[in-house]
Amino acid sequence: MGGVLAACRWTLNEYGAKTKYALMEALKSVEADIEGYMSERIAIDKSEDARYGEKMAGQGLPMKVKQALEK
């Protein structure tokens, strides 16, 4: 994750976070966004596990596609 943080720091600096304080504030915002995305993804994953079963990893074809191929 160190490489990701380094890339974020470089990107934030390129977009106007020129001081250490501004960079830290921008990084907090990025980290909060990432936390939100991860929380959302976990909730979606749990919902899908409840709907399709925990063993389904999503590599299979959807039922509608399987049925269309069988016709």
C-alpha positions in Angstrom: 0.0 0.0 0.0 3.0 2.3 0.4 3.2 2.7 -3.4 -0.4 3.6 -3.5 0.1 6.3 -0.9 3.1 7.6 -2.6 1.1 7.9 -5.9 -1.7 9.6 -4.0 0.7 12.1 -2.5 2.3 12.8 -5.9 -1.2 13.2 -7.5 -2.5 15.4 -4.7 0.6 17.6 -4.9 0.1 17.9 -8.7 -3.5 19.1 -8.0 -2.8 21.9 -5.6 -1.9 20.4 -2.2 1.4 22.3 -2.1 2.0 22.4 1.7 2.4 19.5 4.0 -0.8 20.5 5.9 -2.8 20.7 2.7 -1.5 17.4 1.6 -2.4 15.7 4.9 -5.9 17.2 4.7 -6.3 16.0 1.1 -5.0 12.6 2.0 -7.5 12.3 4.8 -10.3 13.1 2.3 -9.0 10.4 -0.1 -8.7 7.9 2.7 -12.3 8.7 3.8 -13.5 8.2 0.2 -11.6 4.8 0.0 -13.2 3.7 3.3 -16.6 4.6 1.9 -16.0 2.7 -1.3 -14.8 -0.3 0.7 -17.8 -0.2 3.0 -20.1 0.0 0.1 -18.4 -2.9 -1.7 -18.5 -5.1 1.5 -22.2 -4.4 1.9 -22.9 -5.3 -1.8 -20.8 -8.4 -1.4 -22.7 -9.5 1.7 -26.0 -8.9 -0.2 -24.8 -11.0 -3.1 -23.7 -13.8 -0.8 -27.1 -13.8 0.8 -28.8 -13.8 -2.6 -26.6 -16.3 -4.5 -24.7 -18.1 -1.8 -21.2 -17.6 -0.3 -19.6 -20.2 -2.6 -20.6 -18.3 -5.8 -17.6 -16.2 -6.8 -19.2 -14.6 -9.8 -17.2 -16.3 -12.5 -20.2 -18.3 -13.8 -22.6 -17.1 -16.5 -25.8 -15.4 -15.3 -28.9 -17.7 -15.5 -30.4 -15.6 -18.3 -27.3 -16.0 -20.4 -27.1 -19.8 -19.7 -30.8 -20.2 -20.7 -30.3 -18.2 -23.9 -27.3 -20.3 -24.9 -29.3 -23.5 -24.3 -32.0 -22.4 -26.8 
